[in-house]
Amino acid sequence: MRFNLAPGEKLLDREIRICNRKQAGLPDSPFPFLASSLSFSPAWCEALQQRLAESALALEGEQSCLPSAGLATVHAMLQMGWTLQLQRMPLRPSMLRATGMSARQPLPAAWHNWLGERRLAWQWRQTQAARLRWPDLLLALPITGADKRAHANPYPALIQCLGQMAGKPSGAGANRLRELAAVSTEAWCLHAEHTELQALESFFYLRRDSTITPNWWLYRNDLSPCIDRLMQCLMQAQQFLAMPQRCD
């Protein structure tokens, strides 16, 4: 199974290809995701598209954002009773913007709530352990017996910073983001709480139902390394909560 390949890419034998409707060149399709295959009938593919649409709706309710084709497919396949071995699907795209990108050009990866997607993926990895193998979900966690008391809690500062800056570009706020991006991975992991991590999700993606976003920092080329580092740390913190025994 492969996702969102370039238009015209040849279908392989035994391949199931899933594309979002824009990537498939069918923006007016009633289905958010399109399926194609040489090994399964058109009727089977259409039934899968219906399943994917149902999964997309359910997942959008859980993360306030249309899911990626990959996450919707995993959800649909689990609902269908499949056993899955996932490869090359870390749900961790780069948030780095190229130096010459226009300040009006969104990064394609910014349209998805990747923190929300990994939150759900970790839940499934635990509740569907017998049917779901997902090794690429694991990130390196450089935790070596660190003492929580030796690290200040960075979460209140990040929530306050992003909340106050929303819709209000600020040089001082940008500098504060740079400072927070330099906080150690240990601090983010050791002070992690599910409620704070989920509260931060909305600051790291763009909403499709609005032409004006409060998350202006996602359009700043100079801030993208900070955003990428912060998202990496928050994803590591999610994993730390899900698998604390691997972080001793």
Salt bridges, closest charged atoms under 4 A:
GLU15 OE2 - ARG2 NE 3.31
GLU15 OE2 - ARG17 NE 2.81
ASP147 OD2 - ARG149 NH2 3.09
GLU179 OE1 - ARG176 NH1 2.91
GLU201 OE2 - ARG119 NE 2.61
ASP209 OD1 - ARG207 NE 3.18
ASP222 OD2 - ARG178 NH2 2.91
ASP222 OD1 - ARG220 NE 2.70
ASP228 OD1 - ARG92 NH1 2.98
